[in-house]
Amino acid sequence: MKSTQTIITLTALCAFVFASVSCKEDPKLIEKREQQKTEIVRLKGELALLEEKLKAIPEDMSSQLAEAERQLKEQTEDIAKLEAETADLDARKRQLQKSFDEYRAKYPAQ
């Protein structure tokens, strides 16, 4: 953006210098110089608007999205591990309960 603005400024400066030197009293050249000044002001305004639009563009969220996806994957893996561990513990509980029930059946309380 800076280089574009610099080019426009240099072009305007060259046009102004050329117009100043070459249009001492010629009304056509004076009118052309004024039109060029008006055009320069218009272009500067458009450039300012474009720069504001560029500032308003939201930042790139791809790195944050990648981090969120990584965390989701980790948490999904953790959930799967915990569910497997819970299933193992439930199976062990059932086995221990069965052993306890067999023991109680074999040695009833009097």
PADOPA-887784 format. One record per atom (N, C-alpha, C): residue in three letters; x negated, y negated, z negated. Coordinates in steps of 0.1 Angstrom, whole numbers, plus 2048, in hexadecimal, padded with zeros to 3 digits. Example, Ala and Ser with C-alpha at 12.3 -4.5 7.8 and 13.67 -1.06 7.14 Angstrom:
2
ALA77C8397B2
ALA78582D7B2
ALA77C8217B2
SER7808167B9
SER77780B7B9
SER77F8007B1
# end
This chain:
110
MET7F880C800
MET800800800
MET7F77F3800
LYS7ED7F47F8
LYS7E47E87F7
LYS7DE7E5805
SER7DA7F080C
SER7D47ED819
SER7DE7E7823
THR7EA7EC822
THR7F47E682B
THR7F77D7828
GLN7F77D481B
GLN7F97C7817
GLN7ED7BE81B
THR7E17C481A
THR7D57BD81E
THR7D57BA82D
ILE7D97C4835
ILE7DA7C2843
ILE7E47B7847
ILE7EF7B7840
ILE7F97AD843
ILE7F479F83F
THR7EE79F834
THR7E879282F
THR7DE78D839
LEU7D479583D
LEU7CA791846
LEU7D078D853
THR7DA795858
THR7E0791865
THR7E7783864
ALA7EE781859
ALA7F4774857
ALA7EA769856
LEU7DF76C84F
LEU7D576184E
LEU7CF75E85B
CYS7CC769863
CYS7C6766870
CYS7D075F879
ALA7DD763878
ALA7E775C880
ALA7E874D87C
PHE7E874B86F
PHE7E873D86A
PHE7DC73586E
VAL7D173B86D
VAL7C4733871
VAL7C5731880
PHE7C973B888
PHE7C9739896
PHE7D472E89A
ALA7DF72F893
ALA7EA726896
ALA7E6718892
SER7DF716887
SER7DA709882
SER7D170388C
VAL7C870B891
VAL7BD70689A
VAL7C37028A7
SER7CC70B8AC
SER7D070A8BA
SER7DD7018BC
CYS7E46FE8B1
CYS7F16F78B3
CYS7F16E98AD
LYS7E86E18B0
LYS7E66D48AB
LYS7F46CD8AB
GLU7FA6CB8B6
GLU8066C48B7
GLU8106CB8C0
ASP80D6D78C5
ASP8176DD8CE
ASP8236E38C6
PRO82F6DE8C9
PRO83B6E28C2
PRO83E6F18C3
LYS83B6F78CE
LYS83D7058D0
LYS83470D8C7
LEU8287098C6
LEU81F7108BD
LEU82270E8AE
ILE8267028AB
ILE82A6FF89D
ILE83670889A
GLU8407098A3
GLU84C7118A1
GLU84872089F
LYS83F7248A7
LYS83A7328A6
LYS833735899
ARG82B72B894
ARG82572D888
ARG82F72E87C
GLU83972587D
GLU843726873
GLU84B733873
GLN84D73887F
GLN854745880
GLN84B75087A
GLN83E74F87D
GLN835759877
GLN834758868
LYS83574C862
LYS83574B854
LYS84275184E
THR84D74F855
THR85A755851
THR859764851
GLU85376985C
GLU85277885E
GLU84977D853
ILE83E77684F
ILE83577B845
ILE83C77C838
VAL844771835
VAL84C771828
VAL85577D828
ARG85C77F833
ARG86678A834
ARG85F798832
LEU85379A839
LEU84C7A6837
LEU8477A8829
LYS84279D823
LYS83E79F815
LYS84A7A380C
GLY85579D80E
GLY8617A1807
GLY8657B0809
GLU8647B5815
GLU8677C3818
GLU85C7CC811
LEU8507C7812
LEU8457CF80B
LEU8477D07FC
ALA84C7C57F6
ALA84E7C57E8
ALA85A7CE7E5
LEU8647CF7ED
LEU86F7D87EB
LEU86B7E67EC
LEU8637E97F6
LEU85E7F77F8
LEU8557FB7EC
GLU84D7F27E7
GLU8457F57DB
GLU84D7F87CF
GLU8587F17CD
GLU8617F37C2
GLU8688017C4
LYS86C8047D0
LYS8728117D3
LYS86881D7D0
LEU85B81B7D3
LEU8518257D0
LEU84F8267C1
LYS85081C7BA
LYS84F81C7AB
LYS85B8247A5
ALA8678237AC
ALA8738297A6
ALA8748387A9
ILE86B83D7B2
ILE86B84C7B5
ILE8678537A8
PRO86F85D7A5
PRO86B865799
PRO85E86C79A
GLU85886F78F
GLU84B87678F
GLU84D884793
ASP84288A798
ASP84289879C
ASP8448A178F
MET84E8A978F
MET8518B1784
MET84D8C0786
SER8468C3790
SER8438D1793
SER83A8D7788
SER8318CF782
SER8288D5778
SER8308D876B
GLN83A8CF768
GLN8438D275D
GLN84C8DE75F
LEU8508DF76C
LEU8598EB76F
LEU8518F876E
ALA8448F7773
ALA83C903772
ALA839907764
GLU8378FD75B
GLU83590074D
GLU842906747
ALA84D90174A
ALA85A906745
ALA85C91474A
GLU859917756
GLU85A92575C
GLU85192E755
ARG84592A752
ARG83B93274A
ARG84093573C
GLN84692B736
GLN84B92D728
GLN857937729
LEU85F935733
LEU86B93E735
LEU86694D736
LYS85C94F73E
LYS85795C740
LYS852962733
GLU84A95A72C
GLU84495E71F
GLU850962715
GLN85A95A715
GLN86595C70B
GLN86D96870F
THR86E96A71C
THR876976721
THR86E98271E
GLU86198271F
GLU85898E71B
GLU85999070C
ASP859985704
ASP85A9876F6
ASP86898D6F2
ILE8729896F9
ILE88098E6F6
ILE88099D6F9
ALA87A9A1705
ALA87A9AF709
ALA8729B76FE
LYS8679B26F9
LYS85F9B96EF
LYS8679BB6E2
LEU86E9B06DE
LEU8759B06D2
LEU8819BA6D3
GLU8889BA6DF
GLU8939C36E1
GLU88E9D26E1
ALA8829D46E6
ALA87D9E26E6
ALA8799E66D8
GLU8739DD6D0
GLU8709DF6C3
GLU87C9E26BA
THR8879DA6BD
THR8939DC6B5
THR8999EA6B9
ALA8999EE6C5
ALA89E9FB6C9
ALA896A066C2
ASP889A046C2
ASP880A0E6BB
ASP884A0F6AC
LEU886A036A6
LEU889A03698
LEU897A09695
ASP8A0A0769E
ASP8AEA0D69C
ASP8ADA1C69E
ALA8A5A216A7
ALA8A3A2F6A9
ALA89CA3569C
ARG892A2E697
ARG88CA3368A
ARG895A3367F
LYS89EA2967E
LYS8A8A28673
LYS8B1A34674
ARG8B6A37680
ARG8BFA42682
ARG8B9A4F67E
GLN8ACA50682
GLN8A4A5D67E
GLN8A3A5E66F
LEU89FA53668
LEU89EA5365A
LEU8ABA55653
GLN8B6A4F658
GLN8C3A51652
GLN8C7A60654
LYS8C4A6665F
LYS8C7A74662
LYS8C0A7D658
SER8B3A7A656
SER8AAA8164C
SER8B0A8063E
PHE8B4A7463B
PHE8B9A7162D
PHE8C6A7962B
ASP8CFA79636
ASP8DCA80635
ASP8D9A8F633
GLU8CFA9463A
GLU8CCAA3639
GLU8C7AA662B
TYR8BFA9D626
TYR8B9A9F618
TYR8C5A9F60E
ARG8CEA9560F
ARG8D9A94606
ARG8E2AA1607
ALA8E3AA6613
ALA8ECAB2615
ALA8E5ABE60F
LYS8D8ABE610
LYS8D0ACA60B
LYS8CFAC95FB
TYR8CEABD5F6
TYR8CDABB5E7
TYR8D8AB25E3
PRO8E4AB75E1
PRO8EFAAE5DD
PRO8EDAA95CF
ALA8F2A9D5CC
ALA8F1A985BF
ALA8FBA9E5B6
GLN8F7AA25AA
GLN900AA95A1
GLN906AA0597
# end
